[in-house]
Structure formats: C-alpha cells, structure tokens
Amino acid sequence: MATFSSSFLSLHPPSLHQQTTYYAQKSLKPKYLTIVSSTVSDIRKEEIVIVGAGIAGLSTAVSLHRLGVRSLVLEQAESLRTGGTSLTLFKNGWKVLDAMGVGDQLRSQYLEIQGYDGYKNRKWKRAALIQLQRRRSKSTKCVFGNSQEVRAVERRTLLETLAKQLPLDSISFSSKLANIEKQQDGQTLLELVDGTRISSKVVIGCDGIRSPVAKWMGFPEPNYVGYCAFRGLGDYPDGQPYESRVNYVYGRGIRAGYVPVSPTKVYWFVCFNSPTPGPKITDPSVLKKLTKELIKKWPSELQNIIDATPDDTIIRTPLVDRWLWPGLSPPVSSGGAVLVGDAWHPMTPNLGQGACCALEDAVVLVQKLVPALEAGPTFVEDALRSYQKERWQRIFPMTVRANVVGAILQLENPVVCAIRDNVLVPKLVRLGPMLEHTNFECEPLLRTRV
C-alpha cells in the first residue's frame, strides 16, 4: 500500500463474453452456475471443491485452471461479493497475479503509488516522507528504489478479473454449506443448505474470517484487536485532484489516510479505538455521518473525500486476527481439507498484506498439490503438510508484526504518542527492512496436465 505475464489457458471468446455480461448484471442468477440434484440421495463427485469465491478462492481456482486442473467453487451468495472498497497490493501480490497471467490487465487500470507522506497529528504536520518512485529525489532518501511496486486495486475489479479466467461452470452460486463430514473412503462430504451433497477428494476452505471449514477443523474464532475501521471510495467522475501518494495521519487512538486508486477513485480509511466491536450498522448515511464526526476537527481535505464518497461504498469493520501458535494451533490440513487466506490466518491490515498473503497461499498450495493429485492420497497429504510448513514460517511472524504495528499506531497516552511521533516513526519508517516482508518469489504457472 513486478513481472511474469502470460496466459497458458485462454477462454473462447463467446464464453468470455457471456461471463462478462453476467458479472455486469450480477443481480441475475444464471441456472448454469447452480448445482441441481434430482434427489437428496444423489452425491456429486468432485476432485477439488473450493469453498468461497473471494480473493483466496478465485485465485486458487485460477491457479489450478492454469495448470489444467478443474475445480468447483461454492459461493453462498447469489453472485460475486463485490462490495467493499479497495485493497493494497505490494510487489509480492503483483508477482502472483503475473504468474496467473492477469497482472498487466489489472495494473493498466490503477495508479502506481509513488510515495508515502506520514503526518503526526490532526494538523497534518509531516513526520515522515518516503519515496517509492523510480527516480531518486535529491531532498528525500529513496529507501526502496526500483524493488517495490504498490497499487491500490478495487476489490470488485480484482474479483471479476479472476472470475473471467474460469470456465462458466466453475462457480456455483447460492451454495451455502450446511454440514461437513469425513467419509470412510477418505473423501470429504459437503452438504449444502438446499440438500445437494458433494463428495470431494480435496476441500479447500477459502471462506473468510468466519470460515465454517476452519471451525470444523478446530480453529477458534478470530480475536478482536480493539479498534475498528471506516473505509470508503471517493468518486471523481471528472478526475481526482490528488498526487499518487499515500497520505497518512496518526493521532491518539485514531488514525486516517487516503490514497488515489485510479484517475477517478480515491480510497480512504479512518481507524479508531473501541472497547467492543459495536453493533453492526448497515445504513450507509449513518456510516458516513459517524465517520465525519470522528474527524470533524481535522483538516477539510479528508472530509472532502468522504463527501465525494457514494454511500454504498462505505463500510465499518471490526478488525481481527488469529495467531497460529506453533504446536498449539490446529494443523492447516485435516484429511483432504486445507485452508487458504483469511480462513486460516486473518490479520490486521496494518502491513497491507491480507490480500497479498491470500494470493501467495493460493499459488504455493496449487504448485504443491497438482503434482500430488496423480500420485495418490498419501502424496496429497504430504503436499498439504509441506504447504503448511512453508506458509506458516511466513504467515505467523507477519500476523504478529501487523498486530504490533497497529497497537503502536493506536496508542492514546500523550507522552508515549509524543515519543512515537517524534522518534519511532521518523526513524523506523525510513529503514529498508520496513518492507522486507514483501519479498516473495513466484514462478509462472506452467500447464503440466490436461
């Protein structure tokens, strides 16, 4: 908050057109994407079932598709869940998207972030300045140079782009999971609310922070970290006026920021301390009013962006995470079931790595799983354990680090905040290792079987 570019399996033009039309009219629910059982006793056989059509689920399905392996994606909603605002993708996320063959298609629509301005109070007094741009500034030390690529991407566009890479029968909407059972033959039986039953060799849980698959595997609910976030997407049809930089201000128990996403969109957020997650609020006008109340004494720039935000893009989210303690947390795979993304390791957004890590999970899992599928169940289990070992070493420390960064930025004590603002942030934010967690190597997904 990077570049392999090739598509190894392309859709025929009519299919791509049909799918584009569908996602443009998402209120329609096509019959060809719904599983239908003639009787409740029928059991549909699948090799791989992915639960959840979010970023983790679709990126896993696309990665499998690139390697010639079919999967069925179950999504409980009637269409793609394209709500929300935008998400920040660093160079590790772009490397995965390039490996999937969609990186250039996405980056052409969004601005590359050129730098970061950090302000230490609500009067927007500058505390730190970072250049991410290609050319080195004479007045500002360029700490990341050519090695970093950062763009904010609209969630809707990312999901639709990934979905369009899949065959039309890949996603089954209105398919809510009701029950999961392990069968005697080692396969997993999934029963949907409508009575449909599916038996699968491998079940990949990509169903988010409240994942039923994770709960079935023994994982506890994520932990609320003590603060919430309002987020939205300012809309400027005639062109937004801001430079392509992250503007970030941190105060006492509250912080806010904004970043241009595209020539017409600006993403913003306000994080604030709250002892409880609070009630769920769905009225967008109330959400906008509460957000503006929090920053009513701040400079008008952020207020103006919020005013330019359509009500239906504003969301309020209690922030949570789950720490994967070594030897204490359940294993990520059980039999033929495995977790990807937020279903396994929800983390706070303070490093901008939630979506990037889900993309990483997907490609690592698929590259280990596909060769094992033909070798037999024992090899599949070995592949899933290898996935856990490799990803845990990266995910656990990143989750902790994101939590600690957020805790520091949400401090309220004025003395401690003064030390943070005048000593810690100006010095630490300039260090090269600040973004070392974005280092990730990803080979292109080469088709290995039909």
C-alpha positions as CSV (number, residue, x, y, z in Angstrom):
1,M,0.0,0.0,0.0
2,A,6.5,-6.9,-10.7
3,T,6.6,-9.4,-13.9
4,F,5.6,-12.6,-15.5
5,S,2.8,-12.1,-17.9
6,S,1.4,-15.0,-19.9
7,S,-1.9,-16.8,-20.1
8,F,-1.5,-20.5,-20.6
9,L,-5.1,-21.5,-20.9
10,S,-7.4,-19.0,-22.7
11,L,-11.2,-19.0,-22.9
12,H,-13.0,-19.0,-26.2
13,P,-14.4,-15.5,-27.0
14,P,-18.1,-16.5,-26.7
15,S,-17.6,-17.8,-23.2
16,L,-15.7,-14.7,-22.1
17,H,-18.4,-12.5,-23.5
18,Q,-21.1,-14.5,-21.7
19,Q,-19.3,-14.3,-18.4
20,T,-18.5,-10.6,-18.8
21,T,-22.2,-10.0,-19.4
22,Y,-23.2,-12.0,-16.3
23,Y,-20.9,-10.1,-13.9
24,A,-22.0,-6.8,-15.3
25,Q,-25.6,-7.8,-14.4
26,K,-24.8,-9.5,-11.1
27,S,-28.4,-9.4,-9.9
28,L,-29.2,-12.2,-12.4
29,K,-28.6,-15.7,-11.2
30,P,-27.9,-18.0,-14.2
31,K,-29.1,-21.5,-14.0
32,Y,-25.9,-22.9,-15.5
33,L,-24.0,-22.0,-12.4
34,T,-26.2,-23.7,-9.9
35,I,-25.8,-27.4,-8.8
36,V,-29.1,-29.3,-9.1
37,S,-29.7,-32.7,-7.6
38,S,-32.6,-34.9,-8.8
39,T,-32.9,-36.5,-5.4
40,V,-31.4,-35.7,-2.0
41,S,-29.6,-39.1,-2.0
42,D,-27.6,-38.2,-5.1
43,I,-23.9,-37.4,-4.4
44,R,-21.9,-35.5,-6.9
45,K,-18.3,-36.5,-7.2
46,E,-15.6,-33.8,-7.5
47,E,-11.8,-34.0,-7.3
48,I,-11.4,-30.5,-5.8
49,V,-14.0,-28.3,-4.2
50,I,-13.2,-24.7,-3.1
51,V,-15.5,-23.1,-0.5
52,G,-15.7,-19.4,-1.1
53,A,-15.5,-17.2,-4.2
54,G,-13.5,-14.3,-2.6
55,I,-9.9,-13.4,-3.4
56,A,-8.5,-16.6,-1.9
57,G,-11.0,-18.9,-3.5
58,L,-10.9,-17.4,-7.0
59,S,-7.1,-17.1,-7.1
60,T,-6.8,-20.8,-6.0
61,A,-9.3,-21.8,-8.8
62,V,-7.4,-19.8,-11.4
63,S,-4.1,-21.2,-10.4
64,L,-5.5,-24.7,-10.7
65,H,-7.0,-23.9,-14.0
66,R,-3.7,-22.6,-15.3
67,L,-2.2,-26.0,-14.5
68,G,-5.1,-27.8,-16.3
69,V,-6.9,-28.9,-13.1
70,R,-10.6,-28.3,-12.8
71,S,-12.2,-27.3,-9.5
72,L,-15.7,-26.4,-8.3
73,V,-16.1,-23.2,-6.4
74,L,-19.0,-23.0,-3.9
75,E,-20.2,-19.5,-3.1
76,Q,-23.1,-18.9,-0.7
77,A,-24.1,-15.5,-2.2
78,E,-26.2,-15.2,-5.3
79,S,-23.4,-13.5,-7.2
80,L,-19.8,-12.4,-6.7
81,R,-19.5,-10.4,-3.4
82,T,-18.1,-7.3,-5.0
83,G,-18.8,-5.0,-2.1
84,G,-16.1,-3.2,-0.2
85,T,-13.6,-0.6,-1.3
86,S,-10.1,-1.3,-2.5
87,L,-7.1,-3.3,-1.3
88,T,-3.4,-2.5,-1.5
89,L,-1.2,-4.9,-3.5
90,F,2.6,-4.8,-3.0
91,K,5.2,-6.4,-5.2
92,N,4.5,-9.9,-3.8
93,G,0.9,-9.7,-4.8
94,W,1.7,-8.4,-8.2
95,K,4.2,-11.3,-8.7
96,V,1.4,-13.8,-8.0
97,L,-1.0,-12.0,-10.3
98,D,1.6,-12.0,-13.1
99,A,2.2,-15.7,-12.5
100,M,-1.6,-16.2,-13.0
101,G,-1.5,-14.1,-16.2
102,V,-3.7,-11.2,-15.1
103,G,-1.2,-8.8,-13.7
104,D,-0.9,-6.5,-16.7
105,Q,-4.6,-6.5,-17.2
106,L,-5.1,-5.1,-13.7
107,R,-2.1,-2.8,-13.3
108,S,-3.1,-0.9,-16.5
109,Q,-6.3,0.3,-14.7
110,Y,-4.7,1.6,-11.5
111,L,-2.1,4.1,-10.4
112,E,1.3,3.1,-9.2
113,I,1.9,4.7,-5.7
114,Q,4.9,7.0,-5.8
115,G,5.5,7.6,-2.2
116,Y,4.2,7.9,1.4
117,D,3.6,11.1,3.5
118,G,3.2,10.5,7.2
119,Y,1.8,13.2,9.5
120,K,2.0,13.0,13.2
121,N,-1.2,14.8,14.3
122,R,-4.5,16.0,13.1
123,K,-3.0,19.3,11.9
124,W,-1.1,17.2,9.4
125,K,2.4,18.2,10.5
126,R,4.8,16.0,8.4
127,A,6.7,13.3,10.4
128,A,8.0,11.1,7.6
129,L,8.3,11.1,3.9
130,I,9.2,8.0,1.8
131,Q,9.8,8.0,-2.0
132,L,8.8,4.8,-3.8
133,Q,9.1,6.2,-7.2
134,R,11.7,5.1,-9.8
135,R,13.8,8.3,-9.8
136,R,15.7,9.2,-6.7
137,S,14.8,12.5,-5.1
138,K,17.6,14.9,-4.0
139,S,15.7,16.0,-0.9
140,T,14.4,12.7,0.2
141,K,16.1,9.4,0.7
142,C,14.8,6.7,-1.5
143,V,14.8,3.6,0.6
144,F,13.0,1.1,-1.6
145,G,14.1,2.2,-5.0
146,N,13.2,0.1,-8.0
147,S,12.4,-3.0,-6.0
148,Q,8.9,-2.0,-4.9
149,E,5.6,-1.8,-6.8
150,V,2.5,-0.7,-4.9
151,R,-1.0,-0.1,-6.3
152,A,-4.4,0.0,-4.7
153,V,-6.9,-2.1,-6.7
154,E,-10.7,-2.1,-6.4
155,R,-11.9,-5.3,-4.9
156,R,-14.8,-5.6,-7.4
157,T,-12.4,-5.4,-10.4
158,L,-10.0,-7.9,-8.9
159,L,-12.7,-10.5,-8.3
160,E,-14.3,-10.0,-11.7
161,T,-11.0,-10.3,-13.5
162,L,-10.2,-13.6,-11.7
163,A,-13.7,-15.0,-12.3
164,K,-13.4,-14.3,-16.0
165,Q,-10.4,-16.6,-16.3
166,L,-12.5,-19.6,-15.3
167,P,-14.9,-21.8,-17.3
168,L,-18.5,-20.9,-16.9
169,D,-19.4,-23.9,-14.9
170,S,-16.7,-23.3,-12.3
171,I,-18.6,-21.3,-9.8
172,S,-21.8,-22.4,-8.1
173,F,-23.7,-19.5,-6.5
174,S,-26.4,-19.8,-3.8
175,S,-24.4,-22.8,-2.5
176,K,-24.3,-22.3,1.3
177,L,-22.5,-25.0,3.3
178,A,-24.7,-26.8,5.9
179,N,-22.6,-29.7,7.0
180,I,-19.1,-31.3,6.5
181,E,-18.4,-35.0,7.1
182,K,-15.4,-37.2,6.6
183,Q,-16.3,-40.4,4.7
184,Q,-14.9,-43.9,5.2
185,D,-13.2,-43.8,1.8
186,G,-11.2,-40.7,2.9
187,Q,-13.1,-38.2,0.9
188,T,-15.0,-35.3,2.4
189,L,-18.8,-35.0,2.1
190,L,-20.2,-31.5,1.8
191,E,-23.9,-31.0,2.3
192,L,-25.5,-27.7,1.2
193,V,-28.5,-25.9,2.6
194,D,-30.6,-26.9,-0.5
195,G,-29.8,-30.6,0.2
196,T,-27.2,-31.0,-2.5
197,R,-24.4,-33.4,-1.5
198,I,-20.9,-33.3,-2.9
199,S,-18.1,-35.8,-2.3
200,S,-14.6,-34.4,-2.9
201,K,-11.0,-35.7,-2.7
202,V,-9.7,-32.3,-1.7
203,V,-11.7,-29.5,0.0
204,I,-10.0,-26.0,0.1
205,G,-11.6,-23.6,2.6
206,C,-11.4,-20.1,1.3
207,D,-14.5,-18.8,3.2
208,G,-13.1,-15.9,5.1
209,I,-12.6,-14.9,8.7
210,R,-15.7,-16.7,9.9
211,S,-14.9,-19.8,8.0
212,P,-17.2,-22.8,8.7
213,V,-14.5,-25.0,7.2
214,A,-11.9,-23.6,9.7
215,K,-14.4,-24.1,12.6
216,W,-15.0,-27.7,11.5
217,M,-11.2,-28.2,11.5
218,G,-11.0,-27.0,15.1
219,F,-9.8,-23.3,14.7
220,P,-11.2,-20.8,17.2
221,E,-12.9,-17.6,16.3
222,P,-10.5,-14.7,15.4
223,N,-9.7,-12.2,18.1
224,Y,-10.9,-8.6,18.1
225,V,-7.9,-6.4,18.4
226,G,-9.5,-3.3,20.0
227,Y,-10.2,-1.0,17.1
228,C,-12.5,-0.7,14.1
229,A,-12.2,0.9,10.7
230,F,-14.4,3.0,8.5
231,R,-13.5,2.7,4.8
232,G,-14.8,4.1,1.5
233,L,-14.0,5.0,-2.1
234,G,-14.3,8.6,-3.2
235,D,-15.6,9.0,-6.7
236,Y,-14.5,11.9,-9.0
237,P,-16.0,11.3,-12.5
238,D,-14.2,14.4,-13.9
239,G,-10.8,13.3,-12.4
240,Q,-9.5,13.2,-8.9
241,P,-7.0,16.0,-7.9
242,Y,-4.5,14.1,-5.7
243,E,-1.0,13.0,-6.3
244,S,-0.3,9.3,-6.4
245,R,0.9,9.1,-2.8
246,V,-0.3,7.5,0.4
247,N,-1.3,10.3,2.9
248,Y,-1.4,9.0,6.4
249,V,-2.1,10.9,9.7
250,Y,-1.9,9.3,13.1
251,G,-3.2,10.8,16.3
252,R,-4.2,9.5,19.8
253,G,-6.3,6.4,19.4
254,I,-7.3,7.3,15.9
255,R,-5.6,7.5,12.5
256,A,-6.7,8.1,9.0
257,G,-5.4,8.3,5.5
258,Y,-6.2,8.3,1.8
259,V,-4.6,7.1,-1.4
260,P,-5.5,7.6,-5.1
261,V,-6.6,4.3,-6.7
262,S,-7.2,5.4,-10.3
263,P,-7.7,8.6,-12.2
264,T,-11.3,8.9,-10.8
265,K,-11.2,7.0,-7.4
266,V,-9.6,7.7,-4.0
267,Y,-9.6,5.2,-1.2
268,W,-9.8,6.4,2.4
269,F,-9.9,4.9,5.9
270,V,-10.4,6.0,9.5
271,C,-9.3,3.6,12.3
272,F,-10.5,4.3,15.8
273,N,-10.2,2.6,19.2
274,S,-13.3,0.9,20.5
275,P,-13.6,-1.4,23.6
276,T,-16.0,-3.7,21.7
277,P,-16.7,-4.3,18.0
278,G,-20.0,-2.5,18.5
279,P,-23.3,-3.1,16.7
280,K,-23.5,-3.9,13.0
281,I,-24.5,-0.8,11.1
282,T,-25.9,-1.2,7.6
283,D,-27.4,2.3,6.9
284,P,-24.7,4.0,4.7
285,S,-25.8,7.5,5.6
286,V,-25.3,6.7,9.3
287,L,-21.8,5.3,8.5
288,K,-20.8,8.5,6.7
289,K,-22.1,10.6,9.5
290,L,-20.2,8.7,12.1
291,T,-17.0,8.8,10.1
292,K,-17.2,12.6,9.7
293,E,-17.9,13.0,13.4
294,L,-14.7,11.2,14.3
295,I,-12.5,13.7,12.2
296,K,-14.6,16.8,12.4
297,K,-11.7,18.9,13.8
298,W,-9.2,17.6,11.2
299,P,-8.3,19.5,8.0
300,S,-11.0,19.6,5.4
301,E,-9.1,17.6,2.8
302,L,-10.2,14.2,4.2
303,Q,-13.7,15.5,4.9
304,N,-14.0,16.5,1.2
305,I,-13.0,13.0,0.0
306,I,-15.6,11.4,2.4
307,D,-18.2,13.8,1.0
308,A,-17.3,12.6,-2.5
309,T,-17.9,9.0,-1.5
310,P,-21.1,7.2,-2.6
311,D,-22.9,6.0,0.4
312,D,-23.0,2.4,-0.8
313,T,-19.2,2.1,-0.8
314,I,-18.8,3.0,2.9
315,I,-18.2,0.1,5.3
316,R,-17.4,-0.3,9.0
317,T,-15.3,-3.3,10.0
318,P,-14.1,-4.5,13.5
319,L,-10.5,-5.6,12.9
320,V,-9.5,-9.1,14.0
321,D,-6.6,-11.6,13.7
322,R,-5.6,-15.1,14.6
323,W,-2.2,-16.1,15.8
324,L,-1.0,-19.5,14.7
325,W,0.9,-20.6,17.7
326,P,3.4,-23.4,17.0
327,G,2.3,-26.7,18.5
328,L,-0.9,-25.2,19.8
329,S,-2.9,-24.2,16.8
330,P,-4.7,-26.9,14.8
331,P,-2.9,-28.1,11.6
332,V,-4.0,-26.3,8.4
333,S,-4.9,-29.6,6.8
334,S,-7.1,-32.4,8.0
335,G,-7.5,-35.4,5.8
336,G,-8.1,-33.8,2.4
337,A,-9.3,-30.5,3.8
338,V,-7.0,-27.4,3.8
339,L,-7.4,-23.6,4.4
340,V,-6.2,-20.6,2.4
341,G,-6.2,-16.9,3.2
342,D,-8.3,-15.3,5.9
343,A,-9.9,-18.7,6.7
344,W,-6.6,-19.7,8.1
345,H,-4.7,-16.6,9.1
346,P,-6.8,-13.4,9.3
347,M,-4.5,-10.5,10.1
348,T,-4.9,-6.8,10.7
349,P,-4.4,-4.5,7.6
350,N,-1.5,-2.6,9.1
351,L,1.0,-4.1,6.7
352,G,-1.3,-4.2,3.7
353,Q,-0.7,-7.9,3.3
354,G,-4.1,-9.6,3.8
355,A,-4.8,-10.0,0.1
356,C,-1.2,-10.4,-0.9
357,C,-0.8,-13.4,1.5
358,A,-4.0,-15.0,0.2
359,L,-2.6,-14.8,-3.3
360,E,0.7,-16.3,-2.1
361,D,-1.2,-19.1,-0.3
362,A,-3.1,-20.0,-3.4
363,V,-0.1,-20.3,-5.7
364,V,2.1,-22.2,-3.2
365,L,-0.7,-24.6,-2.4
366,V,-1.5,-25.3,-6.0
367,Q,2.1,-25.8,-7.1
368,K,2.5,-28.4,-4.3
369,L,-1.0,-30.0,-4.8
370,V,-1.2,-30.6,-8.5
371,P,1.8,-33.0,-8.9
372,A,0.5,-35.0,-5.9
373,L,-3.0,-35.5,-7.2
374,E,-1.9,-38.1,-9.7
375,A,0.4,-39.8,-7.3
376,G,-2.3,-40.8,-4.7
377,P,-3.8,-39.8,-1.3
378,T,-0.6,-40.2,0.6
379,F,1.2,-37.8,-1.6
380,V,-1.7,-35.3,-1.3
381,E,-1.4,-35.4,2.5
382,D,2.4,-34.8,2.1
383,A,1.8,-31.9,-0.2
384,L,-0.7,-30.3,2.2
385,R,1.8,-30.7,5.1
386,S,4.5,-29.2,3.0
387,Y,2.2,-26.2,2.2
388,Q,1.6,-25.7,6.0
389,K,5.3,-25.8,6.8
390,E,6.3,-23.3,4.1
391,R,3.5,-20.9,4.7
392,W,3.4,-21.0,8.5
393,Q,7.0,-19.7,8.7
394,R,6.0,-16.7,6.7
395,I,2.4,-16.1,8.0
396,F,2.9,-16.3,11.7
397,P,5.6,-13.6,12.1
398,M,3.7,-11.3,9.6
399,T,0.5,-11.6,11.6
400,V,2.3,-10.7,14.8
401,R,4.1,-7.8,13.2
402,A,0.9,-6.4,11.7
403,N,-0.7,-6.6,15.2
404,V,2.2,-4.8,16.9
405,V,2.3,-2.0,14.3
406,G,-1.4,-1.4,14.7
407,A,-1.1,-1.4,18.5
408,I,1.7,1.3,18.3
409,L,-0.3,3.4,15.8
410,Q,-3.5,3.2,18.0
411,L,-1.8,4.4,21.2
412,E,-3.6,7.0,23.2
413,N,-1.2,8.1,26.0
414,P,0.1,11.6,25.1
415,V,3.6,11.1,26.4
416,V,4.0,7.7,24.6
417,C,2.5,9.2,21.5
418,A,5.0,12.0,21.5
419,I,7.9,9.5,21.6
420,R,6.2,7.5,18.8
421,D,5.6,10.5,16.6
422,N,8.9,12.3,17.1
423,V,11.3,9.4,17.4
424,L,10.0,6.0,16.3
425,V,8.1,6.8,13.2
426,P,10.6,9.2,11.6
427,K,13.5,6.8,12.1
428,L,12.0,3.4,11.7
429,V,9.8,4.1,8.7
430,R,12.9,5.0,6.6
431,L,14.7,1.7,7.1
432,G,14.9,-0.6,4.1
433,P,13.7,-3.7,6.2
434,M,10.4,-2.0,6.7
435,L,9.0,-3.7,3.6
436,E,11.2,-6.8,3.6
437,H,8.0,-8.9,4.1
438,T,7.0,-8.1,0.5
439,N,9.9,-10.2,-0.8
440,F,8.4,-13.2,-2.4
441,E,9.5,-15.3,-5.4
442,C,6.8,-16.8,-7.7
443,E,7.4,-18.8,-10.8
444,P,4.9,-18.7,-13.7
445,L,2.2,-21.3,-13.5
446,L,3.0,-23.7,-16.3
447,R,0.4,-26.1,-17.6
448,T,1.5,-29.6,-16.6
449,R,-1.6,-31.8,-17.3
450,V,-4.9,-31.7,-19.1
